[in-house]
Amino acid sequence: MQFKITTDLLDQIRDLIAQQDVSTLEQLLVDLHFADVAEIIDELNLEEAVFLVKLLDSEKTSEALMELDEDQRDRILNELSPKEIADELEEMNTDDAADILNDLPQEVAQEVINEIADEQHAEDIVDLLRYEENSAGGLMAKELVKVNENWTVISCVSEMRAQAENVTRVHSIYVVDNNDKLKGRLSLKDLLTSAETTPIKDVCKPKVDYVTVNTSGEEVARVMRKYDLEAIPVVDELDRLVGRVTIDDIVDFITEEAEKDYQLASGISQDVEANDSIWELTKARLPWLVLGLVGGIGAAAIMDGFEEDLQNNVVLYLFTPLIAAMAGNVGVQSSAIIVQGIANDDLRGSIGNRLIKEMLLAMLNGFILAILLLGFTLVTQDSYLTCIAISVSLFAVIIVAGLVGTFVPLALHKRGIDPAIATGPFITTSNDIFGILIYLLIAKAIMGI
């Protein structure tokens, strides 16, 4: 049965904490999964959460801490001593421990490292800190099972047992030479069905997908998705096996990147959460709102230039919001498809071919929508010329918006800028301005005003 937090359970836990009833608390929580413990901690105030983390075994709380929101985790860690933090890190995989240390002040991080009893574990954590956060080196964990190609099957099994004690999940067994260079991978089936004296190099599979420490997180995700991998080995500049990236790490990375892209597309310029301060939320949102304001002023300036024409043809005013909205919608649709294709590495061909395809698509959609609008205006308006001008303008605006929505994210991506920025206010605002300008220019040309 799935665990669910109830008000009664939370009240009971709070009462036990207030009474310092350690024995009953331990009995109540000892059998809970670490994810359930994290859910409970998240509902408690800071003082209660810290009490619980200090009370429970680090084997469970270390996992629970990694399930918490980053800000909540940081607040709890700030209340722990370097020794207490070190105890938590000793129970974590090296990649998670490195993430924790990255978030700590430098002087505190150094004290924590000095308190870690397992010197090899501390050394591995420190080694991970030198890599870029969103690279394969920054995502990998040091924990893995590797065997030497010169070992026999029987000695290999013995070594694997010793190594597996420090590995949560054994996805693959990697084969290295005497210099730790990756030579292949070992199938459990081949290991179990081979004679005990068979050298490992005779049964290992030499073909193995891998990435380097400097490979970007996006590329790691693409390779793992393409080849349906649960884990992928990571090698350094000398092709030495130094770690592995597992599926749970890459899912966390993809989730974080998706959240950032969604916020960019929504006009939020930095990673924020609903619980952040008003000042932090303002700093994240205000730049794009200013852009929208500038765009609105630009659109107003364009309309001011056509003031006399608009006064003589008031009906054009009525359709200005429609033209602007359609331009923004088409641009966002086009850019969203391109950004998705870039993220999934599904785009093929040159920018020119992509623009031609988008132009043909925009022409088809624009023609259908223009015919529908023409039918509506012919029923509601007296001037045929006005109806034609509005419909032709919509057709032209949709084509331009589609091209802009396609070209901008492709150009940004080519320059190394996150193209997700092109799916939000940037595209909407620019297409609003282009749309109104094209609309008024075409209407003036057709109506002779």
CORFENGI-V544345 format. One record per backbone hydrogen bond with DSSP energy under -0.5 kcal/mol. NH is the residue of the N-H (numbers start at 0). CO is the residue of the C=O. If there is no record, write none. Layout:
nh=NH co=CO
nh=NH co=CO
This chain:
nh=9 co=5
nh=10 co=6
nh=11 co=7
nh=12 co=8
nh=13 co=9
nh=14 co=10
nh=15 co=11
nh=16 co=12
nh=17 co=13
nh=18 co=14
nh=19 co=16
nh=20 co=15
nh=21 co=19
nh=24 co=20
nh=25 co=21
nh=26 co=22
nh=27 co=23
nh=28 co=24
nh=29 co=25
nh=31 co=28
nh=35 co=32
nh=36 co=32
nh=37 co=33
nh=38 co=34
nh=39 co=35
nh=40 co=36
nh=41 co=37
nh=42 co=38
nh=42 co=39
nh=43 co=39
nh=43 co=40
nh=48 co=44
nh=49 co=45
nh=50 co=46
nh=51 co=47
nh=52 co=48
nh=53 co=49
nh=54 co=50
nh=55 co=51
nh=59 co=56
nh=60 co=56
nh=61 co=57
nh=62 co=58
nh=63 co=59
nh=64 co=60
nh=65 co=61
nh=66 co=62
nh=66 co=63
nh=67 co=63
nh=67 co=64
nh=72 co=68
nh=73 co=69
nh=74 co=70
nh=75 co=71
nh=76 co=72
nh=77 co=73
nh=78 co=75
nh=79 co=76
nh=84 co=80
nh=85 co=81
nh=86 co=82
nh=87 co=83
nh=88 co=84
nh=89 co=85
nh=90 co=86
nh=90 co=87
nh=91 co=88
nh=96 co=92
nh=97 co=93
nh=98 co=94
nh=99 co=95
nh=100 co=96
nh=101 co=97
nh=102 co=98
nh=102 co=99
nh=103 co=99
nh=103 co=100
nh=108 co=104
nh=109 co=105
nh=110 co=106
nh=111 co=107
nh=112 co=108
nh=113 co=109
nh=114 co=110
nh=114 co=111
nh=115 co=111
nh=115 co=112
nh=118 co=116
nh=121 co=117
nh=122 co=118
nh=123 co=119
nh=124 co=120
nh=125 co=121
nh=126 co=122
nh=127 co=123
nh=128 co=124
nh=129 co=126
nh=130 co=127
nh=134 co=131
nh=135 co=214
nh=136 co=212
nh=137 co=131
nh=138 co=134
nh=139 co=135
nh=140 co=243
nh=144 co=171
nh=145 co=143
nh=146 co=173
nh=148 co=175
nh=150 co=147
nh=152 co=197
nh=153 co=195
nh=155 co=151
nh=156 co=152
nh=157 co=153
nh=158 co=154
nh=159 co=155
nh=160 co=156
nh=161 co=157
nh=162 co=158
nh=163 co=159
nh=164 co=160
nh=164 co=161
nh=165 co=162
nh=166 co=163
nh=167 co=165
nh=170 co=168
nh=172 co=185
nh=173 co=144
nh=173 co=171
nh=174 co=183
nh=175 co=146
nh=176 co=180
nh=179 co=176
nh=181 co=238
nh=182 co=174
nh=183 co=174
nh=184 co=204
nh=185 co=172
nh=190 co=186
nh=191 co=187
nh=192 co=188
nh=193 co=189
nh=193 co=190
nh=197 co=194
nh=199 co=150
nh=200 co=148
nh=201 co=198
nh=202 co=199
nh=203 co=199
nh=204 co=184
nh=205 co=203
nh=207 co=205
nh=210 co=232
nh=212 co=234
nh=214 co=211
nh=216 co=133
nh=219 co=215
nh=220 co=216
nh=221 co=217
nh=222 co=218
nh=223 co=219
nh=224 co=220
nh=225 co=221
nh=226 co=222
nh=227 co=224
nh=228 co=223
nh=231 co=244
nh=232 co=208
nh=233 co=242
nh=234 co=210
nh=235 co=239
nh=238 co=235
nh=240 co=179
nh=241 co=233
nh=242 co=233
nh=243 co=140
nh=244 co=231
nh=245 co=243
nh=246 co=229
nh=249 co=245
nh=250 co=246
nh=251 co=247
nh=252 co=248
nh=253 co=249
nh=254 co=250
nh=255 co=251
nh=256 co=252
nh=257 co=253
nh=258 co=254
nh=259 co=255
nh=260 co=256
nh=261 co=257
nh=262 co=258
nh=263 co=259
nh=264 co=260
nh=265 co=261
nh=266 co=263
nh=267 co=262
nh=268 co=283
nh=271 co=269
nh=275 co=272
nh=280 co=276
nh=281 co=277
nh=282 co=278
nh=283 co=279
nh=284 co=280
nh=285 co=281
nh=286 co=282
nh=287 co=284
nh=288 co=284
nh=289 co=285
nh=290 co=286
nh=291 co=287
nh=292 co=288
nh=293 co=289
nh=294 co=290
nh=295 co=291
nh=296 co=292
nh=297 co=293
nh=298 co=294
nh=299 co=295
nh=300 co=296
nh=301 co=297
nh=302 co=298
nh=303 co=299
nh=304 co=300
nh=305 co=301
nh=305 co=302
nh=306 co=303
nh=309 co=305
nh=310 co=306
nh=311 co=307
nh=312 co=308
nh=315 co=312
nh=316 co=313
nh=317 co=313
nh=318 co=314
nh=319 co=315
nh=319 co=316
nh=320 co=316
nh=322 co=318
nh=323 co=319
nh=324 co=320
nh=325 co=321
nh=326 co=322
nh=327 co=323
nh=328 co=324
nh=329 co=325
nh=330 co=326
nh=331 co=327
nh=332 co=328
nh=333 co=329
nh=334 co=330
nh=335 co=331
nh=336 co=332
nh=337 co=333
nh=338 co=334
nh=339 co=335
nh=340 co=336
nh=341 co=337
nh=342 co=338
nh=343 co=339
nh=344 co=340
nh=344 co=341
nh=345 co=340
nh=346 co=340
nh=353 co=349
nh=354 co=350
nh=355 co=351
nh=356 co=352
nh=357 co=353
nh=358 co=354
nh=359 co=355
nh=360 co=356
nh=361 co=357
nh=362 co=358
nh=363 co=359
nh=364 co=360
nh=365 co=361
nh=366 co=362
nh=367 co=363
nh=368 co=364
nh=369 co=365
nh=370 co=366
nh=371 co=367
nh=372 co=368
nh=373 co=369
nh=374 co=370
nh=375 co=371
nh=376 co=372
nh=377 co=373
nh=378 co=374
nh=379 co=375
nh=380 co=376
nh=383 co=381
nh=386 co=382
nh=387 co=383
nh=388 co=384
nh=389 co=385
nh=390 co=386
nh=391 co=387
nh=392 co=388
nh=393 co=389
nh=394 co=390
nh=395 co=391
nh=396 co=392
nh=397 co=393
nh=398 co=394
nh=399 co=395
nh=400 co=396
nh=401 co=397
nh=402 co=398
nh=403 co=399
nh=404 co=400
nh=405 co=401
nh=406 co=402
nh=407 co=403
nh=409 co=405
nh=410 co=406
nh=411 co=407
nh=412 co=408
nh=413 co=409
nh=414 co=410
nh=415 co=412
nh=416 co=411
nh=420 co=417
nh=421 co=418
nh=422 co=419
nh=423 co=420
nh=425 co=420
nh=426 co=423
nh=427 co=423
nh=428 co=424
nh=429 co=425
nh=430 co=426
nh=431 co=427
nh=432 co=428
nh=433 co=429
nh=434 co=430
nh=435 co=431
nh=436 co=432
nh=437 co=433
nh=438 co=434
nh=439 co=435
nh=440 co=436
nh=441 co=437
nh=442 co=438
nh=443 co=439
nh=444 co=440
nh=445 co=441
nh=446 co=442
nh=447 co=443
nh=448 co=443
